[in-house]
């Protein structure tokens, strides 16, 4: 009798891990579809004909900026409909105009672009052809927009705040004797010169304070002018006094005033 040998039992194959490639591929396709759909939706929504811009409204009172300047600044950016408006670039374009101190731009649905503009306030002319604003900015608008009656200030680069502040101090001092400065100049050697409304020139020298000018103010009522003469020039560059030059019919010589 032949005994049959039992065959060894074969191990069962390990379960296969599910393939994830298909899922990755499906996710990629769906992601691309979403992106494409979003892009298509954006293009549809930003169509200028679908959400057109119908009006521009200005908030703020303008005295020096013209309608033509505003149009030139914003029209190149108005062809993309309400959603496509680049409000940042419109704001930057407006703030490139010399008289614009600050601009705000916003959408107002359904179809209005709102501009909020604050003009610069000029307090003086600066140098040959610029203006100085109340916040110390030197800007250069068209000469025909310069306000009338502004004082004239000048100085080296980046000294506009220093010159403006000293002008205000000098103006306050001279007002106590009924005088008004119209010009103040600081030269490259740091020497100061003021011109009054009646044409009198005051040489202030290189000092930063107003001690010498205060000396003149205290002595002003005591100054005795030659008959028919008027002061042409005051030189304050003396340690303990000041010198006067006169306009007279016969051109009186240079005089000396003392404390």
C-alpha positions as CSV (number, residue, x, y, z in Angstrom):
1,X,0.0,0.0,0.0
2,X,1.5,3.2,-1.1
3,X,1.2,6.1,1.2
4,X,0.4,9.4,-0.4
5,X,2.6,12.3,0.7
6,X,0.7,15.4,1.8
7,X,1.7,18.4,-0.3
8,X,2.9,21.3,1.7
9,X,0.3,24.1,1.9
10,X,1.1,27.1,-0.2
11,X,1.0,30.4,1.7
12,X,-1.9,32.7,0.7
13,X,-0.8,35.7,-1.3
14,X,-0.7,39.0,0.7
15,X,-3.5,41.3,0.0
16,X,-2.5,44.0,-2.5
17,X,-2.5,47.6,-1.5
18,X,-5.0,49.6,-3.4
19,X,-3.5,51.6,-6.1
20,X,-3.7,55.4,-5.4
21,X,-2.5,56.5,-8.8
22,X,-6.0,56.6,-10.1
23,X,-7.1,58.8,-7.2
24,X,-4.2,61.2,-7.6
25,X,-5.0,61.5,-11.3
26,X,-8.7,62.0,-10.6
27,X,-7.9,64.7,-8.0
28,X,-5.6,66.4,-10.4
29,X,-8.2,66.4,-13.1
30,X,-10.8,67.7,-10.7
31,X,-8.4,70.4,-9.4
32,X,-7.7,71.6,-12.9
33,X,-11.4,71.6,-13.7
34,X,-12.0,73.8,-10.6
35,X,-9.2,76.2,-11.6
36,X,-10.4,76.3,-15.1
37,X,-14.0,76.8,-14.0
38,X,-12.9,79.6,-11.6
39,X,-10.9,81.3,-14.3
40,X,-13.8,81.1,-16.7
41,X,-16.2,82.4,-14.0
42,X,-13.8,85.3,-13.3
43,X,-13.5,86.2,-17.0
44,X,-17.3,86.0,-17.3
45,X,-17.8,88.2,-14.2
46,X,-15.1,90.7,-15.2
47,X,-16.5,91.2,-18.7
48,X,-16.8,95.0,-19.0
49,X,-20.2,94.5,-20.8
50,X,-21.6,92.3,-18.0
51,X,-20.8,94.6,-15.0
52,X,-20.0,97.9,-16.7
53,X,-18.8,101.0,-14.9
54,X,-21.5,103.6,-15.6
55,X,-20.4,106.6,-13.5
56,X,-17.5,108.3,-11.7
57,X,-18.3,110.3,-8.6
58,X,-15.9,112.7,-7.0
59,X,-15.8,113.4,-3.3
60,X,-13.8,116.4,-2.1
61,X,-13.5,120.0,-3.2
62,X,-11.0,120.7,-5.9
63,X,-9.6,124.1,-6.6
64,X,-6.5,123.5,-8.6
65,X,-7.0,120.0,-10.3
66,X,-8.9,120.2,-13.5
67,X,-11.4,117.7,-14.9
68,X,-9.1,117.1,-17.9
69,X,-6.3,116.0,-15.5
70,X,-8.6,113.6,-13.6
71,X,-9.7,112.1,-16.9
72,X,-6.2,111.6,-18.1
73,X,-5.2,109.9,-14.9
74,X,-8.1,107.4,-14.7
75,X,-9.4,106.7,-18.2
76,X,-6.6,104.3,-19.2
77,X,-7.9,101.9,-16.4
78,X,-11.6,102.0,-17.0
79,X,-12.0,99.5,-19.8
80,X,-12.3,96.3,-17.7
81,X,-15.7,96.6,-16.0
82,X,-16.4,96.9,-12.3
83,X,-14.7,93.7,-11.1
84,X,-11.7,94.2,-13.3
85,X,-10.9,97.7,-12.1
86,X,-7.4,98.1,-10.7
87,X,-8.2,100.5,-7.9
88,X,-4.7,100.5,-6.6
89,X,-3.2,101.6,-9.9
90,X,-6.0,104.2,-10.3
91,X,-5.1,105.6,-6.9
92,X,-1.4,105.7,-7.7
93,X,-2.1,107.4,-11.0
94,X,-4.1,110.1,-9.2
95,X,-1.4,110.6,-6.6
96,X,1.1,111.3,-9.4
97,X,-0.8,114.6,-10.1
98,X,1.2,117.4,-8.4
99,X,-1.8,118.9,-6.5
100,X,-3.0,115.6,-5.1
101,X,-2.0,115.0,-1.5
102,X,-4.0,111.8,-1.1
103,X,-6.4,109.8,-3.2
104,X,-8.9,107.1,-2.2
105,X,-10.6,104.9,-4.8
106,X,-13.5,102.5,-4.3
107,X,-16.2,100.6,-6.1
108,X,-19.8,101.4,-5.4
109,X,-22.2,98.8,-6.8
110,X,-23.8,98.4,-9.2
111,X,-21.7,100.6,-11.4
112,X,-20.0,103.7,-9.8
113,X,-16.3,104.4,-9.2
114,X,-15.9,106.8,-6.3
115,X,-12.8,109.1,-6.1
116,X,-12.0,110.8,-2.8
117,X,-9.3,113.4,-3.3
118,X,-7.5,115.7,-0.9
119,X,-5.6,118.6,-2.5
120,X,-2.3,119.9,-1.2
121,X,-2.5,123.2,0.7
122,X,0.3,125.5,-0.5
123,X,1.8,127.8,2.2
124,X,4.7,129.3,0.2
125,X,6.5,129.4,-3.1
126,X,9.8,127.4,-3.0
127,X,12.8,128.4,-5.0
128,X,12.4,129.3,-8.6
129,X,9.3,127.3,-9.7
130,X,7.9,125.1,-7.0
131,X,5.5,125.3,-4.1
132,X,5.7,124.2,-0.5
133,X,2.7,122.4,1.1
134,X,1.5,122.7,4.7
135,X,3.0,119.3,5.4
136,X,6.4,120.3,4.1
137,X,6.3,118.7,0.7
138,X,7.9,120.5,-2.3
139,X,5.9,120.0,-5.4
140,X,5.9,121.5,-8.9
141,X,2.4,122.1,-10.5
142,X,1.8,124.2,-13.5
143,X,2.8,127.9,-12.9
144,X,-0.7,129.2,-13.8
145,X,-2.1,127.2,-10.8
146,X,0.1,129.0,-8.2
147,X,-2.0,130.8,-5.6
148,X,-1.4,134.6,-5.3
149,X,0.1,136.2,-2.3
150,X,2.3,133.4,-1.1
151,X,5.6,134.2,0.5
152,X,8.8,133.2,-1.3
153,X,11.1,130.8,0.6
154,X,14.3,129.1,-0.6
155,X,17.2,127.0,0.6
156,X,19.4,124.0,-0.1
157,X,17.9,120.6,-0.7
158,X,15.9,119.2,2.2
159,X,15.9,122.4,4.2
160,X,12.3,123.4,3.5
161,X,11.0,122.5,6.9
162,X,13.8,124.5,8.6
163,X,13.2,127.5,6.4
164,X,9.4,127.3,6.8
165,X,9.6,127.1,10.6
166,X,12.1,130.1,10.9
167,X,9.9,132.1,8.6
168,X,7.0,131.6,11.0
169,X,9.1,132.8,13.9
170,X,10.3,135.8,12.1
171,X,6.8,136.7,11.0
172,X,5.5,136.5,14.5
173,X,8.3,138.8,15.8
174,X,8.0,141.4,13.0
175,X,4.2,141.5,13.4
176,X,4.7,143.2,16.8
177,X,6.2,146.3,15.1
178,X,3.7,146.2,12.1
179,X,6.1,144.6,9.7
180,X,5.6,141.6,7.5
181,X,8.2,139.3,5.8
182,X,7.5,138.3,2.2
183,X,10.7,136.3,1.6
184,X,13.2,134.3,3.5
185,X,16.3,132.7,1.9
186,X,19.0,130.4,3.2
187,X,22.1,130.2,1.0
188,X,24.7,127.4,0.7
189,X,26.9,129.1,3.4
190,X,24.0,128.9,5.9
191,X,23.4,132.6,5.8
192,X,19.9,133.9,6.1
193,X,18.3,136.9,4.4
194,X,14.7,138.2,4.7
195,X,12.8,140.7,2.6
196,X,9.9,142.6,4.0
197,X,6.7,143.7,2.3
198,X,8.0,147.3,1.9
199,X,11.2,146.0,0.3
200,X,13.5,146.3,3.3
201,X,16.2,143.6,3.2
202,X,17.3,142.1,6.6
203,X,20.6,140.3,6.7
204,X,20.2,137.8,9.5
205,X,23.6,136.1,9.1
206,X,24.3,132.5,10.0
207,X,22.7,132.4,13.5
208,X,19.8,130.0,14.1
209,X,18.2,132.1,16.9
210,X,16.3,135.4,16.8
211,X,18.4,137.3,19.3
212,X,19.6,139.9,16.8
213,X,16.1,140.3,15.3
214,X,14.6,140.8,18.8
215,X,17.2,143.5,19.3
216,X,16.0,145.3,16.2
217,X,12.3,144.9,17.3
218,X,13.1,146.5,20.7
219,X,14.9,149.4,19.1
220,X,12.6,149.9,16.1
221,X,10.5,152.7,17.7
222,X,13.7,154.6,18.6
223,X,15.1,154.7,15.1
224,X,15.3,158.2,13.7
225,X,15.3,158.4,10.0
226,X,16.8,161.2,8.0
227,X,14.3,163.6,6.5
228,X,12.5,161.9,3.5
229,X,14.5,158.7,4.0
230,X,13.3,155.2,4.5
231,X,15.2,152.1,5.6
232,X,16.6,150.1,2.7
233,X,18.6,147.4,4.5
234,X,19.2,146.2,8.0
235,X,22.4,144.3,8.8
236,X,22.0,142.2,12.0
237,X,25.4,140.5,11.7
238,X,26.9,142.5,14.5
239,X,27.4,141.1,17.9
240,X,26.0,144.0,19.9
241,X,24.0,146.1,17.4
242,X,22.9,146.5,13.8
243,X,23.6,148.7,10.8
244,X,21.0,150.5,8.7
245,X,21.2,151.6,5.0
246,X,18.8,154.3,3.9
247,X,17.0,155.2,0.7
248,X,17.0,159.0,0.4
249,X,16.7,161.4,-2.5
250,X,20.4,162.1,-2.2
251,X,21.3,158.5,-1.3
252,X,22.3,159.0,2.4
253,X,25.3,157.0,3.4
254,X,25.2,153.8,5.5
255,X,24.1,154.5,9.0
256,X,24.5,152.7,12.3
257,X,21.8,151.8,14.9
258,X,22.7,150.8,18.4
259,X,20.9,148.9,21.1
